[in-house]
Amino acid sequence: MNKILIFVLAIGVSCSITPGEKLVKNSNELTAAIKSAQPGDKIIMASGVWQDIEILFEARGTKELPIELSAESPGKVVISGKSNLQIAGEYLIVLGLVFKDGYTPTGEVISFRSDKNKLANYCTVTQCVIDNFSNPERFEFDLWVAIFGKHNTFEFNSLIDKRNEGVTLAVRLDTEGSRENHHRIANNYFGPRENLGSNGGETIRIGTSHYSLSNSNTVVENNYFDRCNGEHEIISNKSGSNIYRSNVFYECIGTLTMRHGKYTVVENNYFLGNGKVNTGGIRVINEYQTVRNNYLTGLTGYRFRGALVIMNGVPNSPINRYNQVVDSKIENNILIDCDYIQLCAGSDSERSATPVATTMTGNIFLSKTNLNPFTIYDDISGISFKNNFINSDATLPIKDGFEKVAYATHKNANGLEVPSDELLKKIGFENVQLPVKLEETGASYYPKVGKTKTFGGGKSIQVAPGTNTIIEALEGAEAGDILVLNNGGTYLLTKDVLLHKPITIKTLAGDKAIIQSSKAGFFKIENEGSLELINIKLDGAESPDLSGNHVISTSKYSMNKNYKLFIRDCDVVNMNINYAFDFFKIAQHTMADSVLVENSTFKNITGDIFSFDKEPEDLGIYNIENMTITNCRFENIQGAIANIYRGGTDESTFGPWVTIKNTQLLNCGKGNRNKLASSFLFHGVQNLQLEGTTLEHSAPINLFLTNGDPISMLKNIQLKDSGKIISNSNTYSQENITIVK
Ligand code: CA
């Protein structure tokens, strides 16, 4: 083979670039290629990690000859660090980029404009991924995708695990050039989004209240929403004439909310709750809305996150409040085992305008999970009911417009629980089938997020007693691993145990291992960390003679990942070398997904056990979603057992939820440093179940009920020399409360 032929072959192999294609390998080459781009050009970013790059893709293609910015190999171009992408111009296509391991230094990761005057029109972003490209500061606000301009398409992208404040994908209407925009948002995979614990965790928002009288004309279809749990609006519609069609909502905590704007169509969407707590459906507000041919199943959400919610409005509502529901249609929807249908929801002295000229026709309600699914908060005479069906054993507070039928469902060939064919025919909803499959959404090369298990999925690591052996064992541990301690062994810590991943530490059945620490703290849950302790004795005998010690703490800094703390079958003793020795100490802007304590005892502790009160600004932000204490005993605790604070009147969130059962307190909460003068203080807790619990010689139970119709149930409580229940309101329910002096 002669040398010239070898050279030609080498060119052919290394670089399959055709005329108009330009492979760029660094930021300078990329900028130059974009500057000189002509219609029909393809700019190809070389595979590899592009660190700290702000891409301005400003160019003009044509309808026939768009300009493309793509990855050499889809998924192999990773944009990381402080990076973002701005698109401005016409007929531009972005394809195959992955944003991960970083966050945007500006307000957007992908923006369809470069500044207020340079918008993107007729542009497409496809096969791109944004995966946990989250600001490490939980309450630093950004949008992952901001769509401005007109006629843009966002399709087949994967947006996964946004953790910081701000909508995942927002359509903005703030200048004339971005209204009546006709965008298309289709076939995207909206992967799991954890609970933000504040407003600002929406997955999609179209418009804002300010421009909500304008039409957007955006179509959102064939998308898959997978566990989008950021806040109670999965989607916040805030502009006119949008269509939400043929999307799947899988175990999403929240609702598709028609918050502002008229002429919204919500059709052929499938909401699959699988009985998960707080899963919701569709919430109707405003005029001329249409909700038809949707299928909803296994949704448990209550109040604003019910399966179907029709709100009350505010008379002559200011633009940012609630417009009355007028001339809206709810037709031909199927609701199977959905727990709550809420009519005139939100009725109060401000929201007093009941729905008018609204029809509910041809809907099927079959539920065995709640036989009293309708809640009516106000006058429903403005809603006319016709040809609806409900199971005969259900209680129905509506006189006309329903036919009672037997509860009968079966799994159809598509794997969905459906009513009889005869009944389906009656409403003309014959083919019950998911409109889009999971694998038909998102970037095709990028994996979807599977089921997650926090604790116990990993290997067991045997740890010998001794000094810092736990810390040594942790160095080789992976998420879900279990450190197994010796029965009765003593483990001394002379350094903090830093948890950067979920870890279980346990002793097998029998004598508990004993953990002591010579540091001010034992364990620190860092970002991404979670901790489960099983059958362990935590002993303060070696703790330093300092005030303000603690057993477990969160990171001192903002954490953007929610954590779990589970304490099972543990004894916590002798945390009394000095004053204010807390069991658990948290920092601001941290969020517990759940704290669970069961079958455990706490004895001789000078501080608080749990104090989740580090968000004092009353913005509706709080530090814990779920707390459960069952079968526990607390003795000689100077501080509070649980102090949970959620201030403000924001209605965007669900929690905190607190359950305390079968628990005994003796001499608790009476230390003179316990400024709360309470054993339990629940301020703004949204769902409280306090049951089978005895307080003896202890500080009282204190409830502060605020916004959102909190549910508070107190049952079988004995208060012996422990005061009365203190509350700002008498709207909690109580049963069998015994007070003994
Ligand atoms: Ca919201």
Boltz pocket constraint, residues with backbone or C-beta under 6 A from the ligand:
constraints:
  - pocket:
      binder: B
      contacts: [[A, 199], [A, 200], [A, 201], [A, 202], [A, 231], [A, 233], [A, 236], [A, 652]]
      max_distance: 6.0
